[in-house]
Amino acid sequence: MKIVYLKEVDSTNDFAKKLIDNGDEAIIIAERQSKGKGRLGRIWISEEGGLYFTIILKGDPEFINFLSAVSVVETLRQYNINSGIKFPNDICVDEKKLCGVLIEIYKGYVILGIGINVNNDIKIERAVSLKSLGYDINKFELLFKFLKIFFENMKKDKEKILETYKKYSITINRPVKILLPNKIIYGKVVDIDYSGIMLDIGNKIINIPAGDVIHLRFDKI
């Protein structure tokens, strides 16, 4: 698989689509994104110093989604950084977002976009970077450690990855508010699997496949 390095691009995920149109599989790395993409149509602020990359591959998108989050956590643990996964795939340290993952499907390929705040300055209250945590880490060393762990984890079965994901989850057993397109649901997350969240809403347990999950304090529900 070839590696494409770019000084600046609008979005590594969008650039990946152009490579797919040409029949290429690749890893795209950018120093900066002018139109970085986050989940639910949000913008991912992508200034220099962060690690922004996209992997083009084939496979089950739900599996790759959980696999990528697990692999980021395990990569950070090699630096003794204790992080956790906020559903579905935000990597947080002390409830502050360090890394985001965006999965897109295009012409039968999975486009896996990952942004990690490494040495970039953070201007958002609920976010954090490795630099602001006191770590001096070479982002390319971090990338290649991640890729090694990611492709090793790809060989594992789905249930093993799900088990590890749940071990690292900071959403299970949490009271949450879930923002859906036409309503807001409150409840306690009792489990997570590849179909989504299992949410206890008081009188029954329901499945929520996707949504904007907001963690609440334990005394709020």
QUINORKA-V835151 format. One record per backbone hydrogen bond with DSSP energy under -1.0 kcal/mol. NH is the residue of the N-H (numbers start at 1). CO is the residue of the C=O. E is the energy in kcal/mol with one decimal. If there is no record, write none. Layout:
# QUINORKA-V835151
NH/CO/E
NH/CO/E
This chain:
# QUINORKA-V835151
4/27/-3.2
6/29/-2.9
9/32/-1.8
15/11/-2.3
16/12/-1.9
17/13/-1.3
18/14/-1.1
19/15/-1.5
20/16/-2.4
21/17/-2.0
23/20/-1.9
24/19/-2.8
27/2/-2.2
28/54/-2.8
29/4/-3.1
30/52/-2.4
31/6/-1.9
33/46/-1.6
34/9/-2.2
35/10/-2.8
38/42/-3.2
42/39/-1.8
44/36/-2.0
50/47/-1.5
51/116/-2.8
53/114/-2.4
54/28/-2.3
55/112/-2.5
56/26/-2.4
57/110/-2.2
64/60/-2.6
65/61/-2.3
66/62/-2.0
67/63/-3.0
68/64/-2.6
69/65/-1.5
70/66/-2.5
71/67/-2.4
72/68/-2.0
73/69/-2.1
74/70/-2.5
75/71/-1.9
76/72/-2.5
77/73/-1.8
78/75/-1.0
79/76/-1.7
80/77/-1.7
81/76/-2.0
84/92/-2.3
85/168/-2.2
86/90/-3.0
90/86/-2.3
91/99/-2.4
92/84/-2.8
93/96/-2.7
96/93/-1.7
97/126/-2.6
98/91/-3.3
99/91/-1.8
100/115/-2.2
102/113/-2.9
104/111/-2.1
106/109/-2.4
109/106/-2.1
110/57/-3.6
111/104/-3.5
112/55/-2.7
113/102/-3.1
114/53/-3.1
115/100/-2.4
116/51/-2.8
117/98/-2.7
119/49/-2.6
127/124/-1.6
128/97/-2.4
130/117/-1.9
131/118/-2.5
133/129/-1.2
134/131/-1.5
135/130/-2.8
142/138/-2.2
143/139/-2.2
144/140/-2.3
145/141/-2.0
146/142/-2.3
147/143/-2.7
148/144/-1.8
149/145/-2.2
150/146/-3.4
151/147/-2.5
152/148/-1.6
153/149/-2.6
154/150/-1.6
155/152/-1.2
156/153/-1.8
161/157/-1.9
162/158/-2.6
163/159/-2.4
164/160/-2.0
165/161/-2.8
166/162/-2.4
167/163/-1.5
168/164/-1.7
170/85/-2.7
173/189/-3.3
174/171/-1.9
176/187/-3.1
177/214/-2.5
178/185/-3.1
179/212/-2.7
180/183/-2.8
185/178/-2.2
187/176/-1.8
188/200/-2.2
189/174/-2.5
190/198/-2.9
191/198/-1.1
193/196/-2.3
196/193/-1.8
197/208/-2.6
198/191/-3.0
199/206/-3.3
200/188/-3.3
201/204/-2.5
206/199/-2.7
208/197/-2.6
212/179/-2.0
214/177/-2.9
216/175/-2.8
220/217/-2.1
